[in-house]
Amino acid sequence: MEVKKRFPELEHHKFRVVYDDTEDNRLPISSDDDLRACMAESTVKGGQLIKMYVLLDT
């Protein structure tokens, strides 16, 4: 997974990647389709920046 490559400290932790949609719902990114939806949301907002959150599961 690309996230583990960029953040090796997550190697032994469970985590999830999420983003906030146009209605401020926090949605998961767990597949390519989810990532495409996130990118489409960003385009609708007129943004060129996508803010994603990496959350550790407890």
C-alpha positions in Angstrom: 0.0 0.0 0.0 1.3 3.4 -1.0 0.5 5.0 2.4 2.8 2.5 4.2 5.6 3.4 1.8 5.2 7.1 2.6 4.7 6.6 6.3 6.7 3.6 7.3 5.8 4.2 11.0 2.4 2.9 10.2 3.7 -0.5 9.2 2.5 -2.3 12.3 -0.7 -0.3 12.9 -4.2 -0.5 11.5 -5.3 2.7 9.9 -7.7 4.1 7.4 -7.6 7.0 4.9 -10.6 9.3 4.8 -11.7 12.7 3.3 -14.5 15.2 3.7 -17.0 15.4 0.9 -18.9 18.5 -0.2 -21.5 17.9 2.5 -18.7 17.6 5.2 -19.3 13.8 5.5 -16.1 12.0 6.3 -15.8 9.2 3.8 -13.3 6.3 3.5 -10.8 5.8 0.7 -10.3 2.1 0.5 -10.3 1.4 -3.2 -9.5 3.0 -6.5 -13.2 3.8 -7.0 -13.2 5.7 -3.6 -10.2 7.6 -4.7 -11.8 8.6 -8.0 -14.9 9.8 -6.1 -12.7 11.8 -3.8 -11.0 13.4 -6.8 -14.4 14.1 -8.4 -15.5 15.8 -5.2 -12.4 18.0 -5.3 -13.2 19.1 -8.8 -16.8 19.9 -7.9 -15.5 22.1 -5.1 -13.2 23.9 -7.6 -10.2 22.9 -5.7 -6.8 21.6 -6.8 -5.9 20.3 -3.4 -7.3 17.1 -1.8 -7.1 16.9 2.0 -6.9 13.3 3.2 -6.6 12.1 6.8 -4.8 9.0 8.0 -6.6 7.8 11.1 -5.2 5.2 13.4 -7.7 2.5 14.4 -7.8 1.7 18.1 
